[in-house]
């Protein structure tokens, strides 16, 4: 299994939700900042995505945008319009799983969805991806899968057949994976940053060792030796490519894995310390506090107390809306 596959598998989609938007005339939908990764898949007409911190993206039929970090944004039509929060539009809709606005003018249809990941929004893969991944139908030759997914998802979202929710969930899971793969394939040679490091065989091999065996007493020297480089060569190459030293990355990955284990709630803190290579529970607690500002026990108690409901999730998951929960 390659490292990208392992990371995507580690994310584990915990829940997914969708609504179908059919918009005419002057309209604009506001999407707040969210802990969920969002996506829009345009099936008909044209619209514009803006307000995400970058240049406006003009989207046409078959275009896909994924917002891995849940960046706030606006999707609008071609005519000037005041933005309406997505939660308000969904609440007003009298059609389960669909939002319809306007009766005249050019129509735009798109699927809006979001993913909540079991691994949490701080997962290294999510944090390393750009705010927006745009996969354009204009590059259909490079992305032959896009047409297939567009047809399948639109069919399932409108047919109302038994099991549609589960089919949509599975299709959307794969859609996210395909978008990440498309982004990786489009990176130029020598791209810097964590995701770019996956294309450097030597650095990717070191990352794989850290991810697969976080309990090992890795040092810069031992990691360099494992991938065939001297200590100084490896340290320089890893830091330049990933953006931080190997030992700092190891500590960060151990913290991520600790959070995931604490979130699951069934593993004792002392056992987590052992699984991640710490000599004692006290050493683990000190390292965890250094990275998160809180102790493992306090972190787990906060999770049990419950987090604030996500605005978009609450809106789309209101009674009668299309929502899918999967165990991942």
MOMO-V607233 format. One line per field, one symbol per residue. ss: DSSP state (H for helix, E for strand, - for the rest). phi: phi as a letter, one per 40 degrees, with the letter a starting at -180 (. if undefined). burial: 1 if it has 24 or more other ideal C-beta (glycine too) atoms within 12 Angstrom, else 0. A space follows every 50 residues. Layout:
BEGIN
ss->???
phi->???
burial->???
END
This chain:
BEGIN
ss->--HHHHHHHHH-EEEEEEEEEEEE---EEEE-----EEEEEEEE--EEEE ------EEE----EEEE-----EEEE-------EEHHHHHHH-----EEE E-----EEEEEEEEEEE------HHHHH----EEE-HHH-----HHHHHH HHHHHHHHH----HHHHHHHHHHHHHHHHHHHHHHH-------HHHH--- HHHHHHHHHHHH-------HHHHHHH----HHHHHHHHHHHH---HHHHH HHHHHHHHHHHHHH----HHHHHHH-----HHHHHHHHHHHH---HHHHH HHHHH-----HHHHHH------EEE---
phi->.ccccccccccfccaaaaabbbbbgcaabcbcdbcccbabbcbagbabba gcgbcdbcbbdgcbbbbdcgdcabbbcccdaccbddcccccccbbdgabb bgbbgccbbacbaabbbccgccddcccccccbbbbcccbdccbccccccd cccccccbcgcdgcccccccccdcdcccccccccccccdgccgccccccc dcccccccccccbcccccbdccccccbgbcdcccdccccccchacdcccd ccccccccdcccccgbbcdcccdccbgccacccccccccccbgacdcccc cccccgccccdcccccccdgccbbbbcg
burial->00110011011111111111111100111111011111111111111111 11000010111111111111111111110000010110110010001110 10000011111111111111111111111111111110000010110011 01110110000001101110111111111111110010001011111111 01111111111001100101001101101000011011001101111011 11111111111110000010011001110000011011001100010011 0000000001111011110011110000
END
